[in-house]
Amino acid sequence: MKPRIPATVITGFLGAGKTSLLRHLVAKANGKRIALVINEFGELGMDREILLGCSVEDCKEDDVIELANGCICCTVADDFLPTIETLLARDPAPDHIVIETSGLALPKPLVKAFAWPEVRSRVTVDGVIAVIDAAAVTAGRFADDLEALARQKAADPSLDHDNPLEEVFEDQLQCADMIVLNKTDLVSADGLAALSRDLGARIRQGAKLVPARFGVVDPQALLGLGAAAEDDLATRPSHADLEGEHDHDDFESFVVPLGPIADADALAARIAGSVARHDILRVKGFLDVPGKPLRLTVQGVGPRLERYFDRPWREGERRSALVVIGRKGLDRASITKEIAG
């Protein structure tokens, strides 16, 4: 009987650094056949293109599969399981399967899918990795003061204090076998120590905290955990266990089409201004800079914006477009006007 293929689930909030971690993982694969399943939130798939633009020889187009029909944990039967079956039918089969969920996904329903008879005999969940934006969480962007909320609720029982971001964050933490504290270069030593203590009290027993910068973690630490998470569901609590399902209606995304960008600095300033004025969580896309043969990749989380040229444009694809992701109710017209200039 053939050994089961290990699969790693990589989860984490929008902009935490999951794609950066995957790029490093692929670059350091050392000949291992890694199949990547990418689940995005948005109308314009970007993460697959970012990965394929990393110029790593072992990262081939057939090895990167994008699921863009909705949150992966809500479309398990329709999208995820057929994708896994397709990967298993390959000859040779992959040595390892890595699934990057969208920032909105709850990991536990996905782990449950590996217990289905169709895949259980062929695949095992080697581990669940939660990537955390250390700077954002330290600043309180995705964590609430639960005691303060309790006091508010006691004072005004009519208030609704449900925070879907906090629930998603907690589910990702409590399902993880390893928590990667990314962007530690943006946090002071004292801040990182306090964050590690806070997260250490909230994660499941035996889970490990690993600090990182730019998503750089040794693949030997990420792969080969041997967690068999599909057999360990009882120790991975989830808000969805009580609610039956989770709601993504608090988020939306849209595409801002742009023409050629002659002044990338000016565009970055306009993006920063729009982020400051609106509840924008994430900006990502590719820009056509006249005179440059390479496309300019843009990735922004809150006020931080990263830009770099990744690969040459292919015939017929040269254009500028950005995906904007945020809370429901974004003023699309104003944001589009502000960014377009």
FENLINQUI-V201705 format. One line per field, one symbol per residue. ss: DSSP state (~ for helix, > for strand, _ for the rest). burial: 1 if it has 9 or more other ideal C-beta (glycine too) atoms within 8 Angstrom, else 0. Layout:
ss=???
burial=???
This chain:
ss=____>>>>>>>>_____~~~~~~~~~~______>>>>>>_______~~~~~~________~~~>>>>____~~~_~~~~~~~~~~~~~_______>>>>>______~~~~~~~___~~~~__>>>>>>>>>>>~~~~~_______~~~~~~~~~~________~~~~~~~~~~~~__>>>>>_~~~__~~~~~~~~~~~~_______>>>>_______~~~~______~~~_~~~___~~~~~_______>>>>>>>>_____~~~~~~~~~~~~~~__>>>>>>>>______>>>>>>>>__>>>>>>>>>_______>>>>>>>>____~~~~~~~~~_
burial=00001111111111111111111111001000111111111100111111111101011000111110001111110011101111110100110111111111111111111100001100111111111111111100010000001001100000000001111111111111111111110010001101110010001100101101111010100110101111011001011100000101001111110100100100110111111001011111111110000111111111001000010010000001111111100100011101100
